[in-house]
Amino acid sequence: MSNINHTALNGENLAMNLPIINQILKGNCPDYFPELTGKKGVLFSNTTLAKFIEEEYLHEVYDLSVETKRSIRTFSSGEQKKALLNYLLSKKPDFLIVDNPFDALDVESVKNLKQKLNSLSVEMPIIQVFKRRSDLLPFISHAMRINNGKIVYSNGIEKYLEKYIPQNPFKLNGLIPSPLEHYNVKHDELIRFKNVNVNYGDRKILSNINWLIKPGDFWQLIGPNGSGKTTMLTMINGDNPKAFGENIELFGRKKGSGENVWQIKKLIGYFTPSMMELFKQRHSCEQMVVSGLMDSIGLYSKASDLQLHLAQKWLQLMGIYDKKDRPFISLSQVKQRMVLIARAMIKHPPLLILDEPSTGLDDYSASMLSTLINKMADESTTAILYVSHRNEPDLKPQYIYSLKPTKNGSVGFAKALDI
């Protein structure tokens, strides 16, 4: 079976609903995949998973979890992908298309899925859609580039990587802009967890968590799926009632001592890629950045000249000033994220939370994001809390806080890094 061909797909605007993907799946792409002509493929993708989740929610169809009698929505990301792959393989496909299969998976889940795909590679052709070079499966020998729905390049994987993967580092223009007003934070401890425990019914989530975040700190929070990272974030930003009764101090006040949740939120800048769904109207890039001063989704009141000038400085820093009047939704994915991070940072809040900001990005785009985040950490007193499964090679956090699951809930470990 050593003559099985395995191919990587990469390119611009490469979505799984493109006609070319459908043609490949139906074995109807003889010019580039003659060996698959007339054969049947299946798509292992988050888009496929989302359809099963929707079917379960709307029609109570439990195809992926019928044996467990659990909702697939209660599974971890790793469990969901394992269930999806098993279901697809039960259909006896001739080949498999895997679309960025390691996104949102923790280290152990990535390891397990890679082992499974390696085993499958001796049985059937695998086509891997990829964005990260480190995600490329070791048996891939060929690569194709799809731009705007058409195959424009086909060659060996090494030649492809040399031709299309950018090597020049991304640079920013000048210093990060100062805020119009400075927060009057009188405490040298922004966030403190003291022996915090969280249970959901009989399920223990967190066990004796101790953690201190000071002004200007740059932390990365890591841990496998289900270890309690999201729980900890929601206990900080005010959305989790489990925080009440626990020994948690936020910006100098004990949680549950009468603080207003919106007062806490005003001290926190926040970005996660899921926020992108909120911004569908045709606000300009400039309006999106300046809206961070109003804590609004888009701009609905007239900004002052001073406010507009500040937003323009952020756009100049990121090299997209020439796009200030263009619709935000017309930007590339990474530039949209940079604009929204600038929006979250424009007031230099005491704490900036970045929740999986690089998910779904390619290597160069992730490097762009890391460069911006490092610069904000270096040139401000804002504490940054970066949450991610993936170790971004260009990101330079000062500290790592690791959650390790145990039978009594996840325990935490803080570590200073040598920069």
N, C-alpha and C positions, 0 to 999 in steps of 0.2 A: 504493500500500500504506500510505498515511499514516493510514488509518482503523483500523489494527490497535490493539486495546486491550492495554495492559500494566499489570499490577496488582501491588501489593506486599501481602504478608500478614505480619501481626505479631500477637502476642497472648500470653496466659498458657498455659503448658503446651502449647505448639504443637509437637507431635511429628509426624513424617512417617508414623507408623502409625495416625493418627486416621482414622476412617471418612470424615470430610469431605474429607480429602486424596485418599483412594481414589475418592470420588465425582467429584471434579474431574478426576482423571486419566482416568476412564472416560467423561468427557463427560456426566455425570449430575448436574449441579448447575444446573438451568435458572433457578432464582430469582436467582442471582448471576452465573452465567456462561452466559447463554443462547446466546451466539455460539459456545460450545464444545460445545453439545449434539450428541451422537453422534460426537464427534471423539475422537482418541486422543492422550494425552499421555505424556511420559516424565519421570521424576524424576531430576534431577541433584543428588545428595546424598551426604554421607559415609556415610549408611546404605546407599545403593545400592552405593557403592564397597566397603564392608565385606563385603557379600554376595559380590561377585566375588572378593575376597581370600580369603574363607572357602572358596569353591568351588575356587579354585586350590589351597589348602592341603590340603583334604580329598580332592578328586577329580582334581587335576591338570588342571583345565579352565582354559585360558589365553585366554579370550575377549578380554580387554583388551590382551594383549601377544603375540598369536599371530604378528604380523609381525616382532617383535624377537627372539623366542625367549628372552626374559628373563622372570623372575618379576616380576609387577607389584609385589611387595613390595620389590624392589630399586630401584624408581623413586622419585624425589623426589616430594614432595606435589604440586608443579606438574605434573610429568610424569604422575602418576596421574590427576589431574583432567582433563588434556588427553586422555588415552587414554579415560577414561570418557565424556567429552563426544562424542568422535569415534564411539565405539561406539553411543551412544544416537542420535546423528543418522543413523547408517547404517540405523536402523530406520524412517526416514522418518516421524517423528511430526508431528502437526498443531500441537502446541504443547509448551512446555517449562516445567516447574516447576524453579526453581533454589533450593536450600535453603542459605542462608548460604554462597554459593559461594567466598568469599574467606578463610574461616577457615583458619589454619595455612599460608597462602601468603606467600612473600616479595614484596617490592615489584615486581619484574620480572614474576613470575608473575601477580600481581593485574592489572598493566597489560595483559598479553597476554590474560588471560581477559576483561577488560572490553571490549577491542577486539573479541574474538570474539563476545561477547554483543550488543554494539552492532550488529555486522553481521547477526546472526541476527534482530534486532528488526524488520528491514524485511521478513522472510520469514514470521515466525510470531509468535503471541502468546507473551509470556514472563510468567510469574508468579514473582515473586521473594519468597521467604521471607527476612526480614531481621531483624537485631538491632541493627546499627549504622547510624546515619543516614548516615555517610560512605560506607557500602557501597551505598547506593541507586543504582541505575542511572539515568542521566540521562533515559531515555525513559519512565520510570514516571510515570503521570499519576493513577492511582487507588490507593486503599488500602482494605484490609479488616482488621478485627480479629477474631480467633478466640479466644474464651475457653472453656476446657473443652470443646473440640470443636464449638462452635457459633459461627456468624458473628453478631456482635453490633453491628457497625458497618461502614458502607460509604459512602465519600465520596472527595473529591479528596485527593491526597497531602499538600498543604500544610495543609489543615484537619485532617487526621489527625495530623500531626506537632505541631500546636499543641495538640491535645486530649489526646494520649496520651504524648508524650515529656516526662518530668519536667524541670523547669528549676531547681528549688531544689537547692542543693548539699547533699551529705550531710555531717553533722557527727558527731563522736565526743565522748564524754562524759568529760572529764578527761584526765589524763596516762596514758601506758602504765605498767602496774604494774612495779615493780622486781622482780628475781629474788630467790628465797630465798637463793641463794648466787651469788657472782660467780666467773667463770672467772679463773684466774691465768695470763693470757697475758703472757709476759715479752718478747715480740718485737714490734717495731713494723712487721714485715712478715708478713702472714698468708699470702699466696700470692705466689710469684714464679716466672714462667716465664722462662728464659734461653735464647734461641736454640733453641727447641723445634721439632723436626721429627717428623712422623708420616707413615708410609706404610702402606697396606694392600696388600701385594703390589706391583704396578707402579703402583698409584694413589696419588698424593701428596695428602695431606689438609692438613697444616699445614707452613708454611715459615718458619723462623726467627722464631717467636713470642716476643715479649718483653712481659711484663705484670706489673705489681705492684699488689696489693691490700693496703691498710693498714687498721688498725682504724678503724671509723666511716665508711669510704668507701661511697658509694652508686653502683654501676656498673650500666649497662645493656649487655648483650652482644647485638650485632646481627650479621646476616649472612644471605645468601640460603640457601635449602635446600641442604644438602649441603656447606656451607662449613666445617664442623668444630665448630660450637657444642657439639653433644652430645659429641663427642670430648673437647673441653676440659673440659666438666663432669665427665665420667667419670674424667678424669685427676686432677681435684681430689678427688672424693669416694671415690676408691680402687677403682673398679670396672674400670679399664682397664689391662691389663698393658703397654700402649704407653708408659705413664708411666715405667716402670722403664728405666733407662739414659739417660733425658733429664734435663736440668738443671732440675729442678722442686723448689722448696722449699715445704713445707706447714707452717705454724705453727712455723717455725724449724728444721725438720728436712728434710734432703734426701730426696727420694723414693727409696725403696730402701735406706735406711740402717738398716733393722731395725725400722721403725715398724710397729705393729699397725694393720690397716685399721680395726678397730673403735675404736681410740683416735682416729683421724682423724675417723671418722663422728660421734663424740660431740661434736666441736667444731663440727659443721655442722648447722644446721636446714635442712630441705628440704621444698619443696612443689611438686607438679606436679598438674594436674587428673587425670591417669591414676591417681593414688593413690585417687581416689574409689571405684574398684572394690574396694579392700581393705576398705572400711568398710561392710559389709552388715548386721552384727548391730545389735541395738537398744540400743546404748549411748546414754546421754543426752548432751546438749550439754556439760554440766559434766564428765562422765566423759571425753569426747573431749579437752577442753582439758587436764585434769589428767594425762591419760595421757602428755602430752609430757614430764612430769617423770620418768616411768618408762621412756621410750623404747619404749613398747609400742603395739600397734594396738588401741586400746580399753583399758579399765581392768579388770585382772584381780586386783589386790591392793587392799586397803583403803587409801584415802588419808587422810592426817592432816587435822585441822581446818585447820592452816596451809596445806596444799596446796590444800584445797578453797576456802579463802578467796581464795587467789591466783587460782584459776581463775574464781571468781565476779567478781573485779575485772576480768578480761579480758572477761567477758560483759557486765558493766556498761558498760565502755568502748565496746563495739560496739553497745550498745542492745538486747541480746537476753537480758538477765538473766532476764526473765519466761519465757524458754523453756529455762531451765537443766535442767529435769527432762524436757523433751520429747525424744523420740528424735531423734538427730542426723539420721537419714535423712529426717525429716519436714520439715526446714528447706528453704528455697528454695536454689537452686543457689549464689547468691552468698554467702548466710549460711553454708552448708556450707564454702565455701572460706575465708571469714573465720575460722571456728572452727579449721580445720586450719592456717591461717597462725599463729593465736594459739598453737596446740599446738606448732608448730615454733619459736616465738619465746619461749615461756613461761620458758625458762631463760636468755634473752639469750645465745645461742651467739655465739662470735666471728664466725662467718660464717653468713649466711642466704641460701640459694639458692632463687629463685622462678623456676621453669621454665614459661614460657607460662601464668601464672596467670589471665589474663583471657580465654583462648580460649573462645569460645562464649557470652560474656556480652553483654548489651545495653549501651548507652552508660552508663546510670545505674548499673548494677551494676559496670561497670568503673571508674567514678568512685568508687564506694564502696570498692572494693579499693585504688585508687590513694591515696585519702585515708588509709587505714589504713597502707599501706606508707610513705608520706611521713612520717607521724607516728612510726613506728618508727625511721626513719632520723634524724629530727630529735632524738629523745629517748633515744637509746641509743648505745652504742659498738659495737654490732653492725655489721659490714660487710654490705651487701646487694648481692647479685648478681642482677639481674633480667634474664631472658632472654625476648625476644619479637621477633616480626617487626613487630608493630604499634606505632606511635608513639602511646601513650596521652596525650591532651592534658593530663590532670590529673597525670600522673606527673612528679616532679621529681628525676631522677637528677643527681648531680654530674658524672659522667663517662660517656662512651660508649666502648666498645671495639668496633671494627668489623672484621669479617673480610671480606676481598675475595679471591675465588678467582682463581688464576692457573694456568697450565699446570704450574707447579712446586709447587702447593699454595697454600692460602690464606695471605695475609699479613695482619698485624694493625696497626691504627691506633688509638691512644688519643687522646681529645679531652676536655678540660675544658669544661664548659658554664657559661655565665653565668646564674646563677639570680637 
